[in-house]
Amino acid sequence: MEDKRKHLEFIQGIIARLANTSFLLKGWSITVVAGLFALGASERRASILALAVVLTVIFWFLDAFFLRQERLYRALYDQVRKKPEAEIDFSLDPSGFSCQYKWYKTLYSITLWPFYVSVLTTLVVFLFKAK
């Protein structure tokens, strides 16, 4: 059981780093977009608000990428958990699950779309008011 436990620890470490990265991306997106929003709204400059919209979309795509990777590694974790001890090969390649988790479907995850759509909606409303 020691090999299996160690393999699961490796995968769990990757999952934890991916989840942390996703959390940090949301923090950075709010920080950057709030700064641009404050600057653009105070000066009524549509170009700054448009930049904030573009950056929000980029952060959304990055967050979806990391969430998809996390899901792939969770599937790998589940597969390794079910394997007999003799079949443990210490593989960390989750590509066998990529057909189950498409990146574009991850964009509409319940943990992502409400967050980014609310930010985008706010930015777009103020973008049209700034013009």
Z-matrix of the N, CA and C atoms (Angstrom, degrees):
N
C 1 1.455
C 2 1.528 1 112.64
N 3 1.310 2 117.09 1 -16.58
C 4 1.462 3 119.97 2 -176.97
C 5 1.536 4 111.68 3 -65.34
N 6 1.351 5 116.99 4 -40.28
C 7 1.468 6 119.94 5 177.94
C 8 1.525 7 111.17 6 -62.73
N 9 1.308 8 115.58 7 -44.35
C 10 1.454 9 120.12 8 -179.66
C 11 1.536 10 110.43 9 -63.49
N 12 1.294 11 116.96 10 -44.42
C 13 1.464 12 121.32 11 179.84
C 14 1.528 13 110.67 12 -61.63
N 15 1.307 14 116.55 13 -42.81
C 16 1.476 15 120.58 14 -179.48
C 17 1.527 16 110.63 15 -65.90
N 18 1.318 17 116.92 16 -42.01
C 19 1.459 18 121.09 17 178.53
C 20 1.532 19 109.95 18 -61.85
N 21 1.319 20 117.19 19 -43.62
C 22 1.462 21 121.10 20 178.21
C 23 1.530 22 111.24 21 -64.44
N 24 1.324 23 117.48 22 -35.56
C 25 1.469 24 120.69 23 176.65
C 26 1.526 25 111.26 24 -64.74
N 27 1.329 26 116.96 25 -40.00
C 28 1.471 27 120.44 26 176.99
C 29 1.528 28 110.50 27 -59.85
N 30 1.319 29 115.78 28 -47.68
C 31 1.467 30 120.68 29 -178.00
C 32 1.521 31 110.10 30 -66.06
N 33 1.332 32 116.60 31 -41.36
C 34 1.465 33 120.29 32 179.70
C 35 1.533 34 111.16 33 -62.94
N 36 1.313 35 117.18 34 -35.95
C 37 1.462 36 120.57 35 176.15
C 38 1.517 37 112.03 36 -62.36
N 39 1.318 38 116.41 37 -41.14
C 40 1.468 39 120.83 38 177.63
C 41 1.521 40 110.28 39 -65.09
N 42 1.330 41 116.63 40 -43.79
C 43 1.464 42 120.88 41 179.46
C 44 1.527 43 110.48 42 -60.76
N 45 1.311 44 116.55 43 -42.54
C 46 1.472 45 120.11 44 179.95
C 47 1.528 46 111.36 45 -63.70
N 48 1.324 47 117.41 46 -41.69
C 49 1.471 48 120.31 47 178.78
C 50 1.522 49 111.11 48 -65.46
N 51 1.337 50 117.07 49 -39.91
C 52 1.465 51 120.26 50 178.86
C 53 1.528 52 111.10 51 -65.98
N 54 1.321 53 117.43 52 -41.30
C 55 1.463 54 120.73 53 178.27
C 56 1.527 55 110.40 54 -64.55
N 57 1.312 56 117.08 55 -39.69
C 58 1.458 57 121.08 56 177.99
C 59 1.527 58 110.97 57 -65.10
N 60 1.307 59 116.88 58 -39.96
C 61 1.465 60 120.93 59 178.31
C 62 1.520 61 110.60 60 -63.02
N 63 1.318 62 117.07 61 -41.66
C 64 1.453 63 120.78 62 178.01
C 65 1.524 64 111.02 63 -62.40
N 66 1.324 65 116.64 64 -41.34
C 67 1.465 66 121.57 65 177.27
C 68 1.532 67 110.48 66 -62.75
N 69 1.322 68 116.73 67 -44.81
C 70 1.462 69 120.67 68 179.39
C 71 1.525 70 111.74 69 -64.17
N 72 1.331 71 117.36 70 -37.25
C 73 1.465 72 120.34 71 178.00
C 74 1.520 73 111.37 72 -61.42
N 75 1.320 74 116.92 73 -42.26
C 76 1.466 75 119.24 74 178.49
C 77 1.534 76 110.01 75 -63.44
N 78 1.312 77 116.57 76 -41.42
C 79 1.466 78 119.93 77 178.12
C 80 1.511 79 112.41 78 -62.65
N 81 1.325 80 116.28 79 -45.56
C 82 1.465 81 120.02 80 178.87
C 83 1.522 82 111.11 81 -65.97
N 84 1.320 83 117.14 82 -38.23
C 85 1.464 84 118.79 83 -179.30
C 86 1.524 85 110.48 84 -63.81
N 87 1.327 86 116.76 85 -42.44
C 88 1.465 87 119.28 86 178.50
C 89 1.525 88 110.75 87 -65.23
N 90 1.320 89 116.92 88 -41.93
C 91 1.468 90 120.46 89 -179.12
C 92 1.522 91 111.58 90 -63.05
N 93 1.315 92 116.48 91 -50.28
C 94 1.470 93 120.82 92 -177.63
C 95 1.525 94 110.95 93 -66.70
N 96 1.318 95 116.48 94 -46.84
C 97 1.463 96 120.12 95 -177.32
C 98 1.533 97 110.68 96 -67.49
N 99 1.334 98 117.76 97 -38.65
C 100 1.470 99 119.66 98 178.24
C 101 1.528 100 110.86 99 -64.02
N 102 1.318 101 116.67 100 -40.48
C 103 1.462 102 119.70 101 176.93
C 104 1.518 103 112.13 102 -62.90
N 105 1.312 104 116.22 103 -46.78
C 106 1.470 105 119.69 104 178.39
C 107 1.523 106 111.45 105 -66.41
N 108 1.325 107 115.65 106 -37.50
C 109 1.461 108 119.69 107 178.46
C 110 1.531 109 110.82 108 -62.51
N 111 1.320 110 116.73 109 -45.66
C 112 1.466 111 120.65 110 179.35
C 113 1.521 112 111.03 111 -62.22
N 114 1.311 113 116.17 112 -43.53
C 115 1.458 114 120.58 113 179.49
C 116 1.528 115 111.16 114 -66.31
N 117 1.324 116 116.30 115 -46.38
C 118 1.458 117 120.65 116 -178.10
C 119 1.519 118 113.09 117 -68.51
N 120 1.331 119 116.87 118 -37.75
C 121 1.471 120 119.97 119 -179.22
C 122 1.522 121 111.67 120 -72.61
N 123 1.328 122 116.13 121 -37.37
C 124 1.467 123 118.47 122 -178.70
C 125 1.521 124 111.65 123 -70.68
N 126 1.307 125 116.92 124 -35.78
C 127 1.463 126 120.43 125 -179.58
C 128 1.526 127 112.22 126 -95.29
N 129 1.325 128 115.94 127 -2.64
C 130 1.474 129 122.35 128 -177.22
C 131 1.525 130 111.43 129 51.47
N 132 1.322 131 114.69 130 47.56
C 133 1.464 132 120.73 131 179.29
C 134 1.513 133 108.95 132 -106.47
N 135 1.309 134 115.03 133 114.13
C 136 1.459 135 121.36 134 -177.58
C 137 1.530 136 111.55 135 -67.46
N 138 1.317 137 117.47 136 -29.82
C 139 1.468 138 119.68 137 -177.69
C 140 1.527 139 111.58 138 -65.73
N 141 1.325 140 117.23 139 -35.94
C 142 1.467 141 120.53 140 178.46
C 143 1.524 142 109.81 141 -70.29
N 144 1.326 143 116.85 142 -40.77
C 145 1.457 144 120.07 143 177.45
C 146 1.531 145 111.30 144 -66.48
N 147 1.324 146 116.84 145 -35.96
C 148 1.469 147 120.19 146 176.90
C 149 1.527 148 110.43 147 -65.07
N 150 1.325 149 116.75 148 -38.60
C 151 1.459 150 120.67 149 175.66
C 152 1.532 151 110.63 150 -62.07
N 153 1.321 152 116.81 151 -40.06
C 154 1.461 153 120.97 152 177.81
C 155 1.528 154 111.02 153 -63.53
N 156 1.318 155 117.29 154 -37.33
C 157 1.474 156 121.11 155 176.82
C 158 1.523 157 110.03 156 -63.65
N 159 1.325 158 116.33 157 -46.89
C 160 1.470 159 120.60 158 -180.00
C 161 1.528 160 111.06 159 -61.53
N 162 1.321 161 116.39 160 -44.12
C 163 1.471 162 119.94 161 179.53
C 164 1.523 163 111.76 162 -65.40
N 165 1.320 164 117.60 163 -35.83
C 166 1.462 165 120.61 164 177.07
C 167 1.522 166 110.88 165 -62.86
N 168 1.314 167 116.52 166 -42.60
C 169 1.467 168 120.27 167 178.00
C 170 1.533 169 110.21 168 -64.15
N 171 1.318 170 117.56 169 -40.99
C 172 1.465 171 121.10 170 178.26
C 173 1.530 172 110.60 171 -62.79
N 174 1.329 173 116.53 172 -45.55
C 175 1.464 174 119.81 173 177.38
C 176 1.529 175 111.14 174 -61.69
N 177 1.327 176 117.69 175 -37.31
C 178 1.463 177 122.10 176 178.87
C 179 1.529 178 109.85 177 -62.44
N 180 1.320 179 117.15 178 -45.57
C 181 1.463 180 120.99 179 179.16
C 182 1.527 181 111.20 180 -64.51
N 183 1.320 182 117.54 181 -42.85
C 184 1.466 183 120.77 182 177.82
C 185 1.522 184 111.47 183 -62.52
N 186 1.305 185 116.22 184 -43.56
C 187 1.463 186 120.51 185 179.33
C 188 1.528 187 110.14 186 -63.25
N 189 1.316 188 117.15 187 -40.65
C 190 1.468 189 120.68 188 177.84
C 191 1.525 190 110.82 189 -63.99
N 192 1.318 191 117.02 190 -38.65
C 193 1.457 192 120.51 191 177.99
C 194 1.530 193 110.92 192 -60.75
N 195 1.338 194 116.38 193 -47.98
C 196 1.458 195 119.41 194 -178.57
C 197 1.526 196 111.96 195 -69.15
N 198 1.324 197 117.79 196 -34.32
C 199 1.462 198 120.21 197 176.11
C 200 1.528 199 110.54 198 -65.88
N 201 1.325 200 116.69 199 -39.88
C 202 1.465 201 119.95 200 177.46
C 203 1.521 202 110.67 201 -63.09
N 204 1.331 203 116.33 202 -44.53
C 205 1.463 204 119.73 203 178.21
C 206 1.536 205 110.56 204 -60.09
N 207 1.315 206 116.04 205 -41.35
C 208 1.470 207 119.86 206 178.43
C 209 1.526 208 110.63 207 -61.28
N 210 1.320 209 117.06 208 -42.49
C 211 1.465 210 120.61 209 178.45
C 212 1.529 211 111.81 210 -64.25
N 213 1.327 212 115.75 211 -39.09
C 214 1.467 213 118.88 212 177.73
C 215 1.526 214 110.76 213 -61.69
N 216 1.327 215 116.50 214 -43.74
C 217 1.462 216 119.92 215 -179.87
C 218 1.528 217 111.83 216 -70.64
N 219 1.321 218 117.43 217 -29.40
C 220 1.466 219 119.15 218 174.25
C 221 1.526 220 110.51 219 -66.83
N 222 1.327 221 116.43 220 -38.42
C 223 1.465 222 119.86 221 176.29
C 224 1.526 223 110.77 222 -65.53
N 225 1.336 224 116.67 223 -40.57
C 226 1.465 225 120.16 224 176.62
C 227 1.523 226 110.40 225 -63.01
N 228 1.324 227 116.65 226 -41.35
C 229 1.462 228 121.63 227 178.26
C 230 1.531 229 109.89 228 -58.57
N 231 1.328 230 115.59 229 -45.75
C 232 1.462 231 119.96 230 -179.83
C 233 1.528 232 111.60 231 -63.46
N 234 1.333 233 115.91 232 -38.68
C 235 1.468 234 119.74 233 178.16
C 236 1.529 235 111.19 234 -65.07
N 237 1.320 236 116.56 235 -44.65
C 238 1.467 237 120.69 236 -179.54
C 239 1.522 238 110.10 237 -66.06
N 240 1.321 239 116.48 238 -37.14
C 241 1.463 240 121.13 239 179.50
C 242 1.525 241 111.61 240 -59.27
N 243 1.336 242 116.48 241 -34.96
C 244 1.457 243 121.79 242 -177.54
C 245 1.532 244 113.37 243 -86.76
N 246 1.343 245 117.59 244 -13.67
C 247 1.468 246 121.05 245 -177.80
C 248 1.519 247 111.77 246 -71.34
N 249 1.326 248 116.11 247 147.00
C 250 1.465 249 118.46 248 170.64
C 251 1.531 250 110.19 249 -69.91
N 252 1.308 251 116.27 250 154.83
C 253 1.471 252 122.32 251 -177.34
C 254 1.527 253 111.87 252 -54.69
N 255 1.308 254 117.94 253 -36.75
C 256 1.469 255 121.89 254 -176.13
C 257 1.530 256 112.66 255 -67.45
N 258 1.340 257 117.67 256 -21.08
C 259 1.468 258 120.85 257 -176.88
C 260 1.531 259 113.30 258 -95.80
N 261 1.304 260 118.22 259 3.92
C 262 1.466 261 121.21 260 -179.31
C 263 1.521 262 109.15 261 -68.99
N 264 1.344 263 116.01 262 122.10
C 265 1.467 264 121.04 263 -177.10
C 266 1.535 265 112.54 264 -119.78
N 267 1.310 266 117.73 265 1.37
C 268 1.467 267 124.34 266 179.38
C 269 1.533 268 113.04 267 61.97
N 270 1.304 269 116.89 268 24.78
C 271 1.459 270 120.52 269 177.09
C 272 1.528 271 109.47 270 -73.39
N 273 1.315 272 116.24 271 136.27
C 274 1.457 273 122.11 272 176.82
C 275 1.524 274 111.24 273 -114.77
N 276 1.313 275 116.34 274 24.04
C 277 1.461 276 122.03 275 -177.89
C 278 1.529 277 110.19 276 -95.44
N 279 1.342 278 117.64 277 110.08
C 280 1.462 279 120.00 278 -179.08
C 281 1.528 280 113.62 279 -92.32
N 282 1.322 281 118.08 280 10.63
C 283 1.462 282 120.55 281 -172.98
C 284 1.526 283 113.06 282 -62.97
N 285 1.298 284 117.97 283 -19.33
C 286 1.460 285 120.20 284 178.42
C 287 1.520 286 113.18 285 -67.05
N 288 1.306 287 117.29 286 -13.89
C 289 1.463 288 121.72 287 -178.41
C 290 1.526 289 112.40 288 -106.05
N 291 1.329 290 117.49 289 2.58
C 292 1.465 291 120.49 290 -173.61
C 293 1.521 292 112.92 291 -63.60
N 294 1.324 293 118.22 292 -26.75
C 295 1.468 294 119.14 293 178.92
C 296 1.528 295 111.19 294 -72.44
N 297 1.332 296 118.10 295 -21.47
C 298 1.461 297 121.23 296 179.16
C 299 1.531 298 112.24 297 -79.21
N 300 1.319 299 116.50 298 -29.67
C 301 1.465 300 121.02 299 -174.63
C 302 1.527 301 109.61 300 -124.16
N 303 1.311 302 116.10 301 96.37
C 304 1.462 303 121.23 302 177.73
C 305 1.520 304 109.33 303 -82.88
N 306 1.332 305 116.26 304 140.46
C 307 1.463 306 119.41 305 -175.53
C 308 1.515 307 112.07 306 -64.66
N 309 1.323 308 118.10 307 -36.81
C 310 1.456 309 120.08 308 -177.46
C 311 1.530 310 111.29 309 -70.34
N 312 1.330 311 117.83 310 -25.88
C 313 1.461 312 119.75 311 174.89
C 314 1.530 313 110.71 312 -74.53
N 315 1.311 314 115.85 313 -28.12
C 316 1.459 315 120.36 314 179.21
C 317 1.530 316 110.69 315 -68.77
N 318 1.328 317 117.33 316 -26.16
C 319 1.468 318 120.41 317 176.92
C 320 1.527 319 111.46 318 -56.60
N 321 1.322 320 116.20 319 -30.76
C 322 1.459 321 121.22 320 -175.85
C 323 1.522 322 112.43 321 -101.00
N 324 1.315 323 115.65 322 22.81
C 325 1.457 324 120.61 323 176.28
C 326 1.518 325 109.73 324 -64.16
N 327 1.314 326 116.14 325 148.10
C 328 1.467 327 120.98 326 -179.56
C 329 1.528 328 111.61 327 -63.60
N 330 1.322 329 117.39 328 -19.03
C 331 1.465 330 120.23 329 177.93
C 332 1.530 331 112.57 330 -88.48
N 333 1.316 332 117.65 331 -12.32
C 334 1.462 333 120.28 332 -176.61
C 335 1.523 334 114.02 333 -110.90
N 336 1.333 335 117.73 334 -54.57
C 337 1.464 336 118.56 335 -168.85
C 338 1.523 337 113.86 336 -63.05
N 339 1.342 338 121.54 337 -38.48
C 340 1.470 339 117.11 338 178.44
C 341 1.534 340 112.85 339 -62.87
N 342 1.310 341 115.67 340 -38.15
C 343 1.462 342 120.77 341 179.77
C 344 1.525 343 111.08 342 -63.79
N 345 1.341 344 116.10 343 -54.39
C 346 1.465 345 119.76 344 -174.56
C 347 1.525 346 112.50 345 -74.98
N 348 1.314 347 118.09 346 -33.49
C 349 1.468 348 119.70 347 178.24
C 350 1.525 349 110.61 348 -66.90
N 351 1.331 350 117.06 349 -37.88
C 352 1.468 351 118.90 350 178.51
C 353 1.530 352 110.96 351 -66.13
N 354 1.329 353 116.63 352 -39.96
C 355 1.470 354 119.84 353 177.42
C 356 1.531 355 110.01 354 -65.71
N 357 1.325 356 116.75 355 -45.59
C 358 1.465 357 120.41 356 179.98
C 359 1.529 358 111.77 357 -63.46
N 360 1.314 359 117.05 358 -40.14
C 361 1.466 360 120.39 359 179.61
C 362 1.526 361 110.61 360 -61.43
N 363 1.310 362 116.06 361 -45.34
C 364 1.469 363 120.55 362 178.53
C 365 1.524 364 110.81 363 -60.57
N 366 1.330 365 115.65 364 -45.70
C 367 1.466 366 119.53 365 -179.07
C 368 1.528 367 111.81 366 -64.26
N 369 1.321 368 116.73 367 -42.53
C 370 1.467 369 120.12 368 -178.19
C 371 1.528 370 110.61 369 -66.02
N 372 1.330 371 117.70 370 -39.56
C 373 1.468 372 120.37 371 177.93
C 374 1.527 373 110.20 372 -60.47
N 375 1.312 374 116.45 373 -47.02
C 376 1.471 375 119.18 374 179.88
C 377 1.521 376 112.05 375 -72.22
N 378 1.316 377 117.58 376 -27.58
C 379 1.459 378 121.11 377 176.28
C 380 1.523 379 110.05 378 -63.07
N 381 1.332 380 116.90 379 -43.93
C 382 1.462 381 119.54 380 179.61
C 383 1.527 382 112.24 381 -72.02
N 384 1.320 383 116.83 382 -27.92
C 385 1.468 384 119.34 383 176.27
C 386 1.523 385 111.32 384 -74.41
N 387 1.336 386 116.65 385 -26.88
C 388 1.468 387 120.27 386 -178.35
C 389 1.522 388 111.79 387 -78.40
N 390 1.304 389 117.56 388 -19.24
C 391 1.470 390 120.12 389 -177.62
C 392 1.496 391 112.47 390 -78.18
